[in-house]
Amino acid sequence: MIALIDVYLQKSGNGQVSLMVRCVWKWLAAFFLAGMLVFLAGCGGKDASDKEMVLGNWTQFRNRAYILLIINPKGVWQSSVRIADVTSKIVSSKGDAEGTWHLQEGQLIFTVMESTIENVWARNNTYVFDIVELTDQRMLLQEENGPVAEWKKTGARKQGNKPENTAVTISMPPIAVNLNKISSGAPDRYLCLSMELVLKELMPGQQIPRFHPRAKEAAILFLSSLIHSDVEDFDKVKAQKTRLKQVLNPYMQGVIEDINIKRVIVSTSVEKVEEFMISHTMGAEKNGGAAPDEGEPEQQNTASDND
């Protein structure tokens, strides 16, 4: 652009006035280009800033129900609805939904892939919301011809606007059970587990539930129904987590998201079982339940046994 101006002015004359005008035009062109670059950079920066701020866990209170919305940086989202009673305590989970999301020209767009809460997120629908306001703690969204909905962010954030892992965990007491046998001649085998419960995002004002004594009884009843082939390697032990979660959730207000298996032993030795129980009970008292990381089950004296 500056070069074109220079050519034009050279054709129009060679005097001192022409030289001064040429300099002025060059400066004006330089300022114009610099302004355009700043403007374009600012637009790109705003889009990037909005994308950072929408990430995280958001909640909305509507008709005595808490709607939780988790927006993931990988372009996916999850949502759940939990009902509150007259005292605003969470009493039950209504359902879940998930899908994909993206930002486009000041709009937040959600596509629903799966849903059990059709009145909130209808499956296979796309929802387009205008972003009325967006800060690191509050988001105002408006669907076409609809009211403005307020979402509030829950959980802390680390420096750099990266979401912090705010999952709440509850350590379970160590469990040892005698595995079920499919033949009377099979040896006794014992399953020993050290686990912790990973909870879902808690709603504002919702208390962390205590580990119910009957939850341990239910876990023992379920685990003792398993046979050796159900837990003979760590992958098979992990495969039981979904069923165990279903057993425990009724005693934990339905807030269990996952179960972390910290250590597992399958053994025919009663002494090994006692050693496991003592070490994990005393370990929990000394360091808050710390235990070895997940790994293969420690098979004790079972290599040549068959059920």
KOLNUTOR-435363 format. One line per 2 residues: number of its first residue (from 1); their letters; for each residue x, y, z of C-alpha. Coordinates in Angstrom, 3 decimals. Layout:
N
NUM) A) X Y Z | ...
//
This chain:
307
1) MI) 0.000 0.000 0.000 | 2.836 2.401 0.891
3) AL) 4.600 1.521 -2.363 | 1.506 2.395 -4.403
5) ID) 1.204 5.764 -2.671 | 4.887 6.422 -3.356
7) VY) 4.485 5.705 -7.100 | 1.439 7.953 -7.307
9) LQ) 3.163 10.882 -5.629 | 6.280 10.502 -7.786
11) KS) 4.123 10.880 -10.895 | 2.404 13.963 -9.489
13) GN) 5.597 16.007 -9.040 | 9.134 16.139 -7.682
15) GQ) 9.148 19.309 -5.563 | 9.697 19.750 -1.830
17) VS) 5.948 19.925 -1.242 | 5.523 16.628 -3.037
19) LM) 8.229 15.111 -0.829 | 6.530 16.334 2.357
21) VR) 3.135 15.079 1.206 | 4.692 11.750 0.337
23) CV) 6.133 11.427 3.872 | 2.796 12.333 5.463
25) WK) 0.966 9.769 3.361 | 3.510 7.102 4.227
27) WL) 3.088 7.780 7.943 | -0.705 7.719 7.654
29) AA) -0.580 4.436 5.746 | 1.766 2.921 8.325
31) FF) -0.547 3.929 11.185 | -3.552 2.561 9.280
33) LA) -1.896 -0.821 8.715 | -0.737 -0.992 12.347
35) GM) -4.281 -0.238 13.515 | -5.705 -2.960 11.307
37) LV) -3.227 -5.494 12.662 | -4.066 -4.557 16.264
39) FL) -7.802 -4.823 15.499 | -7.461 -8.244 13.889
41) AG) -5.245 -9.489 16.714 | -7.762 -8.211 19.243
43) CG) -10.596 -10.106 17.569 | -8.600 -13.328 17.539
45) GK) -7.559 -12.791 21.150 | -11.180 -12.348 22.245
47) DA) -12.225 -15.619 20.607 | -9.348 -17.428 22.333
49) SD) -10.209 -15.772 25.653 | -13.892 -16.768 25.367
51) KE) -12.922 -20.365 24.595 | -10.766 -20.474 27.718
53) MV) -13.471 -18.963 29.928 | -16.286 -21.310 28.870
55) LG) -14.270 -24.350 29.979 | -15.077 -25.913 33.349
57) NW) -18.061 -26.838 35.482 | -21.189 -24.661 35.417
59) TQ) -24.443 -24.887 37.355 | -27.893 -23.418 36.867
61) FR) -30.787 -23.565 39.346 | -34.171 -23.970 37.666
63) NR) -37.504 -25.091 39.160 | -35.921 -26.727 42.237
65) AY) -33.444 -28.564 40.020 | -29.706 -28.078 39.658
67) IL) -28.423 -28.453 36.106 | -24.722 -29.263 35.957
69) LI) -22.836 -28.522 32.721 | -19.231 -29.659 32.243
71) IN) -17.519 -28.141 29.185 | -14.375 -30.000 28.183
73) PK) -11.457 -28.485 26.193 | -11.615 -31.462 23.794
75) GV) -14.906 -30.184 22.367 | -17.257 -32.425 24.348
77) WQ) -19.676 -31.677 27.180 | -21.688 -33.562 29.805
79) SS) -24.733 -32.464 31.754 | -26.844 -33.880 34.562
81) VR) -29.946 -32.771 36.458 | -30.360 -33.243 40.196
83) IA) -33.525 -32.488 42.110 | -33.564 -30.500 45.360
85) DV) -36.194 -30.739 48.100 | -37.736 -27.762 49.928
87) TS) -34.597 -27.420 52.069 | -32.424 -27.201 48.900
89) KI) -30.730 -30.509 49.685 | -29.980 -32.731 46.694
91) VS) -32.229 -35.780 46.931 | -32.025 -37.556 43.584
93) SK) -30.458 -37.592 40.130 | -32.844 -37.027 37.235
95) GD) -30.679 -37.998 34.266 | -27.657 -37.221 32.085
97) AE) -26.782 -35.923 28.631 | -23.624 -35.468 26.560
99) GT) -22.487 -34.224 23.179 | -20.151 -31.830 21.372
101) WH) -19.764 -28.041 21.504 | -18.063 -25.168 19.678
103) LQ) -17.919 -21.374 19.621 | -18.881 -19.423 16.512
105) EG) -19.241 -15.651 16.133 | -20.303 -14.954 19.706
107) QL) -22.517 -18.013 19.978 | -22.084 -21.180 22.044
109) IF) -23.423 -24.182 20.149 | -24.245 -27.562 21.731
111) TV) -25.056 -30.744 19.802 | -26.725 -33.473 21.869
113) ME) -25.516 -37.025 21.170 | -27.059 -38.935 24.100
115) ST) -29.684 -37.873 26.638 | -31.986 -39.225 29.319
117) IE) -33.258 -35.716 30.141 | -35.179 -34.865 26.973
119) NV) -36.957 -31.908 28.588 | -33.573 -30.196 29.091
121) WA) -31.358 -31.635 26.334 | -33.268 -33.383 23.539
123) RN) -31.262 -36.109 21.819 | -29.935 -35.297 18.312
125) NT) -30.874 -31.615 18.740 | -28.550 -28.644 18.314
127) YV) -28.893 -25.693 20.702 | -27.550 -22.270 19.694
129) FD) -27.059 -19.716 22.480 | -26.014 -16.084 22.127
131) IV) -23.342 -15.213 24.702 | -24.811 -12.174 26.484
133) EL) -22.082 -12.053 29.141 | -19.046 -14.199 29.881
135) TD) -16.621 -13.915 32.784 | -14.498 -16.461 34.609
137) QR) -17.321 -16.959 37.148 | -20.591 -16.177 35.327
139) ML) -22.080 -16.939 31.920 | -25.338 -15.485 30.543
141) LQ) -26.737 -17.399 27.577 | -29.846 -16.659 25.509
143) EE) -31.481 -19.067 23.103 | -33.329 -17.554 20.148
145) NG) -36.491 -15.766 21.403 | -35.870 -17.264 24.863
147) PV) -35.028 -15.862 28.294 | -31.478 -15.204 29.451
149) AE) -30.167 -18.117 31.534 | -27.514 -17.557 34.186
151) WK) -24.780 -20.169 34.733 | -22.347 -19.980 37.637
153) KT) -18.949 -21.630 37.634 | -18.111 -24.113 40.377
155) GA) -14.678 -25.364 41.475 | -11.278 -23.662 41.589
157) RK) -8.975 -22.889 38.680 | -5.206 -23.063 38.448
159) QG) -2.999 -20.332 37.065 | -3.161 -20.026 33.290
161) NK) -6.968 -20.579 33.343 | -6.540 -24.344 33.267
163) PE) -9.263 -26.259 35.127 | -8.126 -27.782 38.356
165) NT) -8.973 -31.374 39.189 | -11.533 -30.812 41.930
167) AV) -12.848 -34.388 42.171 | -13.761 -35.359 45.720
169) TI) -12.744 -38.838 46.876 | -13.811 -40.950 49.851
171) SM) -11.536 -43.735 51.047 | -13.246 -47.067 51.683
173) PP) -12.182 -49.350 54.512 | -10.078 -52.281 53.225
175) IA) -12.178 -55.287 52.217 | -11.310 -59.006 52.245
177) VN) -13.779 -61.654 51.065 | -13.749 -65.386 50.456
179) LN) -14.437 -65.853 46.746 | -17.269 -68.101 45.652
181) KI) -16.370 -71.624 44.481 | -17.945 -73.520 41.594
183) SS) -16.755 -76.886 42.915 | -16.537 -78.231 46.461
185) GA) -12.962 -79.430 45.930 | -11.569 -76.041 44.945
187) PD) -9.317 -74.315 47.500 | -10.427 -71.227 49.396
189) RY) -9.315 -68.052 47.682 | -9.473 -64.566 49.157
191) LC) -9.906 -61.248 47.405 | -8.436 -58.225 49.217
193) LS) -9.126 -54.708 47.953 | -8.100 -51.169 48.884
195) ME) -10.358 -48.656 47.103 | -11.567 -45.067 47.082
197) LV) -14.771 -43.594 45.702 | -14.550 -40.721 43.200
199) LK) -17.612 -38.482 43.514 | -19.476 -36.540 40.857
201) EL) -19.421 -32.752 40.851 | -21.336 -31.654 43.953
203) MP) -24.022 -29.014 43.660 | -23.771 -25.723 45.595
205) GQ) -24.657 -26.386 49.226 | -24.538 -30.170 48.818
207) QI) -22.668 -31.920 51.616 | -20.165 -34.686 50.957
209) PR) -21.993 -37.866 51.989 | -20.512 -40.085 54.670
211) FH) -19.568 -43.629 53.766 | -22.628 -45.598 54.839
213) PR) -21.883 -48.727 56.953 | -24.328 -50.732 54.847
215) AK) -22.368 -49.786 51.735 | -19.472 -51.918 52.953
217) EA) -21.863 -54.796 53.715 | -23.301 -54.532 50.196
219) AI) -19.792 -54.467 48.689 | -18.783 -57.568 50.659
221) LF) -21.934 -59.413 49.572 | -21.298 -58.570 45.909
223) LS) -17.553 -59.326 45.907 | -18.011 -62.640 47.714
225) SL) -20.356 -63.759 44.921 | -17.500 -63.580 42.407
227) IH) -15.397 -66.578 41.460 | -11.653 -66.743 40.864
229) SD) -11.943 -66.395 37.075 | -13.787 -63.066 37.592
231) VE) -10.752 -61.490 39.281 | -7.744 -63.515 38.100
233) DF) -6.027 -60.469 36.554 | -6.231 -56.734 37.076
235) DK) -8.261 -56.044 33.922 | -10.949 -58.438 35.155
237) VK) -10.918 -56.791 38.583 | -11.397 -53.371 36.963
239) AQ) -14.243 -54.795 34.871 | -16.201 -55.334 38.107
241) KT) -16.108 -51.611 38.978 | -19.285 -50.760 37.052
243) RL) -21.306 -53.418 38.878 | -19.772 -52.462 42.224
245) KQ) -20.648 -48.808 41.605 | -24.266 -49.822 40.969
247) VL) -24.263 -51.707 44.260 | -22.818 -48.806 46.277
249) NP) -24.574 -45.787 44.747 | -27.959 -46.313 46.473
251) YM) -26.148 -45.943 49.807 | -24.199 -42.852 48.646
253) QG) -27.005 -40.648 47.274 | -26.061 -41.655 43.711
255) VI) -22.953 -39.417 43.647 | -20.290 -42.068 42.901
257) ED) -18.659 -41.279 39.545 | -15.904 -43.884 39.609
259) IN) -14.018 -46.297 41.877 | -10.229 -46.184 42.121
261) IK) -8.667 -49.541 42.950 | -5.489 -48.725 44.847
263) RV) -4.330 -52.276 45.602 | -5.671 -55.780 45.064
265) IV) -4.525 -59.224 46.208 | -5.929 -62.657 45.358
267) ST) -4.503 -65.295 47.686 | -5.097 -68.718 49.216
269) SV) -3.209 -67.700 52.367 | -5.141 -66.494 55.416
271) EK) -1.897 -65.016 56.746 | -1.602 -62.839 53.639
273) VE) -5.149 -61.627 54.150 | -4.448 -60.687 57.780
275) EF) -1.245 -58.942 56.746 | -3.134 -56.960 54.078
277) MI) -5.891 -55.889 56.473 | -3.461 -54.846 59.216
279) SH) -1.155 -52.914 56.886 | -3.972 -51.033 55.198
281) TM) -5.866 -50.288 58.396 | -2.751 -48.949 60.114
283) GA) -1.594 -47.214 56.931 | -4.871 -45.309 56.739
285) EK) -4.419 -44.127 60.333 | -0.865 -42.936 59.714
287) NG) -1.090 -41.258 56.301 | -4.727 -40.781 55.457
289) GA) -5.232 -43.952 53.467 | -2.241 -43.769 51.126
291) AP) -1.603 -47.048 49.376 | 0.419 -48.420 46.468
293) DE) -0.627 -47.484 42.940 | -2.744 -49.747 40.776
295) GE) -1.024 -52.809 39.367 | -1.473 -56.499 38.688
297) PE) -3.206 -58.509 41.437 | -0.736 -60.190 43.716
299) QQ) -1.492 -63.864 43.164 | -0.466 -65.871 46.210
301) NT) -0.115 -69.678 45.902 | -2.715 -69.886 43.133
303) AS) -0.641 -70.541 40.015 | -1.430 -74.266 39.835
305) DN) -4.935 -74.170 41.311 | -8.025 -74.573 39.173
307) D) -11.668 -73.997 40.136
//
